[in-house]
Amino acid sequence: PPARRWLTPAARVGPRQRRGRSSSTVSVMTYNILCDKYATSERYGYTSAAALDWDYRKQRILGELLKHKPDIICLQEVDAEQFETFFLPRLSEHGYDGVHYRKSRAWGVPDQEKRQVDGCATFFNSDSFALVRHHVVEFSRVALQRFDRDKTDHLLDRVVSKDNVGVLTLLENRRTGERLIVAQTHIHWNPLFCDVKLVQVALLMEELAKVADGFAREPPRTVGLAKGLRAPRYVCGVEVATIVCGDLNSTPDSAVYEVLLEGRVAADHPELRGYSYGRDFFTHPYELKSAHMHVEDDNQRGELPFTTFTPDFTDTIDYIWYSAPTLAVRGVLGEVDGQYAASRCGFPDAHFPSDHIPLVAEFGFR
């Protein structure tokens, strides 16, 4: 298939230019790689056995990561074994370090099975960024702490029974001291639980705001900065550059998209399905924008036509959101060639190793 084009806000379209990354830019990828245990011939009968084989797919996935070589790589559906034995060792050869956290179900399985539980992995260019720490958001645990169980019994049935997680990675630019928070997640998939999807994203944003406020109050790092540069100081969390990305399992017309974009959603929104989670819960203090909504050319406007492609479901459910007061989008990776997609019944195939496609965006620090 033709290569996906690199699109910029100025509508300058063409092959992505190879250029050195200045300290004032950051590039981000999010990619649901389709965990091996989910890639069954029953589910993906249209994919050849050779293209579905994990040894083949993992090399294609790695090739995709290294082709773009973003500063930040956020992967979903990575099991602990593949993180430890394949992705971290291979990516470390190219200057990356990373963190991984499994879905909550890992707590309830024998040790030998824990390594097969998938979750979220975040990698970062360790020459450019120093890891301050990472913070895990286990939605089931946070929900139990957040809500009054006596008043919201359905939480136990609907929210707490789901094992999805989010990972907040707190980074500092080694040269400038600029701070960056990368929040990534893989939200529950079932459309019958659209209220749970909204609750999970709201919990992620609530935890993000708390963690960011603490991060902002920490004193700046003074060692290792470029000569003449003074590390920026932050008063509150929303001043720290922030990325929110991942597989949100929610389309652009969803309540999840609305709450990220608008910072609020009505407590009686239809997607809450009549359940009450509290009037002040579905708000956040960030001014977020979706990267692909702010880059356009004659052939593509707005979100990608799809980020997942199967015979049963083809739509946009993966995103890279950014805090608009702190970051400006410089470019994004465009859509899959339409003619090629029309000739296929779904991914994965020999060229696209997952049923999702990777999203890539580059930002400049404001």
Buried (B, 14 or more C-beta within 10 A) or exposed (E): EEEBBBBBBEEEBEEBEEEEBEBEBBBBBBBBBBBBEEBEEEBBEBBEEEBBBBEBBBEBBBEBBBEBBBBBBBBBBBBBBBBEEBBBEBBEEEBBBBBBBBBBBBEEEEEEEBBBBBBBBBBBBBEBBBBBEBBBBBBBBBBBEBBEEEEBEBBBEBBBEBBBBBBBBBBBBBBBBBBBBBBBBBBBBEEEBBBBBBBBBBBBBBBBBEBBBEBBEEEBBEEEBEEEEEBBEBEEBBBBBBBBBBBBBBBBEBBBBBBBBEBEBEBEBEBBBEBEBEEEBBBBBBBBBBBBBBBBBEEBEEBBBBBBBBEEEBBBBBBBBBBBEBBBBBBBBBBBBEEEBEEBBBBBBEEBBBBBBBBBBBBEBE
